[in-house]
Amino acid sequence: MIFIVSGLLLALLSEFAVAPRIVARENLRLWHSVGSAMYVLQWLCAGVTFWKLTPSRQV
């Protein structure tokens, strides 16, 4: 559950906190790096969530 909430929070923060600063060209290198890191973390949260939701196959 924590990974779902974390991914959602990262998506909201990147949309409403980081993206406007990138569009405004305000300290572009910093905010682009922060946005990229948040995007990668969001994908990691999604990957962990899907990994935990898949049933384990015992052979």
N, CA, C and O of each residue as an XYZ file, in Angstrom:
236
protein
N       0.820     -1.196      0.000
C       0.000      0.000      0.000
C       0.864      1.261      0.000
O       0.495      2.281     -0.581
N       2.009      1.174      0.654
C       2.876      2.346      0.738
C       3.440      2.719     -0.638
O       3.661      3.896     -0.921
N       3.672      1.718     -1.486
C       4.229      2.012     -2.806
C       3.186      2.645     -3.721
O       3.527      3.455     -4.583
N       1.930      2.285     -3.542
C       0.855      2.901     -4.324
C       0.727      4.373     -3.956
O       0.645      5.234     -4.832
N       0.712      4.656     -2.670
C       0.583      6.035     -2.199
C       1.814      6.848     -2.580
O       1.698      8.013     -2.958
N       2.986      6.238     -2.483
C       4.216      6.947     -2.846
C       4.234      7.298     -4.332
O       4.600      8.413     -4.703
N       3.841      6.356     -5.176
C       3.791      6.627     -6.606
C       2.796      7.721     -6.950
O       3.057      8.569     -7.803
N       1.663      7.693     -6.283
C       0.654      8.727     -6.501
C       1.159     10.098     -6.061
O       0.956     11.094     -6.756
N       1.812     10.144     -4.913
C       2.358     11.405     -4.410
C       3.452     11.938     -5.332
O       3.522     13.141     -5.585
N       4.294     11.056     -5.828
C       5.334     11.487     -6.763
C       4.733     12.053     -8.042
O       5.224     13.050     -8.572
N       3.678     11.424     -8.540
C       3.031     11.920     -9.755
C       2.420     13.303     -9.530
O       2.548     14.192    -10.372
N       1.761     13.476     -8.397
C       1.158     14.779     -8.101
C       2.213     15.865     -7.918
O       2.056     16.982     -8.411
N       3.280     15.534     -7.214
C       4.334     16.526     -7.003
C       5.027     16.901     -8.307
O       5.348     18.069     -8.525
N       5.257     15.929     -9.166
C       5.914     16.265    -10.424
C       5.002     17.095    -11.328
O       5.477     17.954    -12.071
N       3.698     16.839    -11.262
C       2.756     17.584    -12.097
C       2.556     19.015    -11.616
O       2.525     19.942    -12.426
N       2.421     19.204    -10.312
C       2.029     20.515     -9.807
C       3.150     21.290     -9.107
O       2.980     22.473     -8.812
N       4.287     20.651     -8.837
C       5.377     21.368     -8.181
C       6.591     21.521     -9.102
O       7.220     22.579     -9.133
N       6.916     20.471     -9.844
C       8.135     20.506    -10.645
C       7.866     21.003    -12.065
O       8.612     21.840    -12.574
N       6.827     20.510    -12.701
C       6.559     20.859    -14.098
C       6.386     22.370    -14.336
O       6.926     22.882    -15.316
N       5.662     23.094    -13.487
C       5.555     24.541    -13.734
C       6.899     25.267    -13.671
O       7.107     26.252    -14.380
N       7.801     24.790    -12.833
C       9.119     25.421    -12.751
C       9.965     25.117    -13.982
O      10.764     25.948    -14.413
N       9.787     23.918    -14.548
C      10.508     23.585    -15.774
C       9.984     24.427    -16.935
O      10.766     24.933    -17.740
N       8.678     24.574    -17.021
C       8.081     25.373    -18.102
C       8.487     26.834    -17.978
O       8.700     27.506    -18.988
N       8.596     27.333    -16.748
C       8.988     28.726    -16.532
C      10.491     28.938    -16.692
O      10.980     30.062    -16.580
N      11.220     27.856    -16.955
C      12.681     27.911    -17.114
C      13.364     28.489    -15.883
O      14.323     29.253    -15.986
N      12.855     28.112    -14.726
C      13.399     28.583    -13.448
C      14.402     27.540    -12.947
O      14.006     26.451    -12.532
N      15.680     27.862    -12.983
C      16.743     26.948    -12.560
C      16.546     25.593    -13.252
O      16.332     24.568    -12.605
N      16.623     25.622    -14.551
C      16.216     24.502    -15.399
C      16.974     23.214    -15.102
O      16.370     22.143    -15.052
N      18.263     23.299    -14.908
C      19.046     22.081    -14.670
C      18.609     21.383    -13.383
O      18.470     20.160    -13.363
N      18.395     22.134    -12.326
C      17.969     21.557    -11.046
C      16.601     20.897    -11.157
O      16.439     19.741    -10.766
N      15.619     21.616    -11.683
C      14.261     21.090    -11.708
C      14.098     19.956    -12.713
O      13.266     19.070    -12.513
N      14.868     19.969    -13.776
C      14.815     18.852    -14.709
C      15.404     17.600    -14.060
O      14.888     16.501    -14.261
N      16.460     17.752    -13.299
C      17.049     16.610    -12.588
C      16.098     16.079    -11.523
O      15.945     14.866    -11.377
N      15.465     16.971    -10.784
C      14.498     16.554     -9.762
C      13.321     15.833    -10.414
O      12.879     14.794     -9.924
N      12.818     16.378    -11.510
C      11.703     15.751    -12.212
C      12.061     14.383    -12.766
O      11.254     13.456    -12.710
N      13.259     14.255    -13.297
C      13.690     12.957    -13.829
C      13.829     11.928    -12.716
O      13.428     10.776    -12.878
N      14.394     12.337    -11.591
C      14.541     11.421    -10.455
C      13.176     10.994     -9.919
O      12.981      9.832     -9.560
N      12.246     11.923     -9.867
C      10.906     11.585     -9.384
C      10.207     10.644    -10.354
O       9.453      9.768     -9.929
N      10.443     10.809    -11.638
C       9.857      9.931    -12.648
C      10.388      8.506    -12.495
O       9.624      7.544    -12.578
N      11.689      8.371    -12.273
C      12.291      7.056    -12.077
C      11.761      6.411    -10.799
O      11.449      5.220    -10.789
N      11.657      7.182     -9.735
C      11.110      6.654     -8.482
C       9.659      6.219     -8.639
O       9.234      5.224     -8.051
N       8.909      6.960     -9.424
C       7.517      6.599     -9.674
C       7.432      5.253    -10.402
O       6.586      4.422    -10.072
N       8.296      5.039    -11.377
C       8.318      3.757    -12.082
C       8.762      2.625    -11.162
O       8.256      1.508    -11.268
N       9.696      2.900    -10.266
C      10.116      1.874     -9.313
C       8.973      1.492     -8.380
O       8.778      0.314     -8.079
N       8.223      2.482     -7.925
C       7.057      2.190     -7.075
C       6.031      1.353     -7.829
O       5.454      0.421     -7.268
N       5.803      1.679     -9.091
C       4.856      0.895     -9.892
C       5.368     -0.527    -10.096
O       4.590     -1.480    -10.036
N       6.646     -0.675    -10.334
C       7.219     -2.004    -10.517
C       7.121     -2.861     -9.273
O       6.784     -4.043     -9.352
N       7.414     -2.274     -8.124
C       7.306     -3.022     -6.864
C       5.854     -3.396     -6.595
O       5.574     -4.499     -6.126
N       4.940     -2.496     -6.886
C       3.523     -2.783     -6.682
C       3.066     -3.950     -7.544
O       2.395     -4.860     -7.058
N       3.427     -3.926     -8.824
C       3.035     -5.022     -9.703
C       3.711     -6.330     -9.312
O       3.107     -7.398     -9.417
N       4.952     -6.253     -8.865
C       5.667     -7.453     -8.434
C       4.980     -8.089     -7.224
O       4.866     -9.311     -7.135
N       4.524     -7.243     -6.293
C       3.845     -7.765     -5.102
C       2.447     -8.294     -5.421
O       1.943     -9.161     -4.707
N       1.816     -7.790     -6.472
C       0.465     -8.216     -6.816
C       0.427     -9.481     -7.656
O      -0.609    -10.142     -7.730
N       1.540     -9.827     -8.290
C       1.534    -11.043     -9.107
C       1.607    -12.274     -8.214
O       2.366    -12.305     -7.245
N       0.822    -13.274     -8.543
C       0.868    -14.497     -7.716
C       2.172    -15.245     -7.939
O       2.677    -15.320     -9.059
N       2.697    -15.785     -6.883
C       3.941    -16.546     -7.008
C       3.623    -17.943     -7.504
O       2.706    -18.603     -7.015
N       4.396    -18.378     -8.480
C       4.207    -19.713     -9.046
C       5.236    -20.641     -8.441
O       6.441    -20.419     -8.565
N       4.762    -21.664     -7.796
C       5.676    -22.638     -7.216
C       5.733    -23.852     -8.127
O       4.715    -24.470     -8.441
N       6.937    -24.171     -8.538
C       7.118    -25.293     -9.476
C       7.452    -26.548     -8.726
O       7.641    -27.600     -9.337
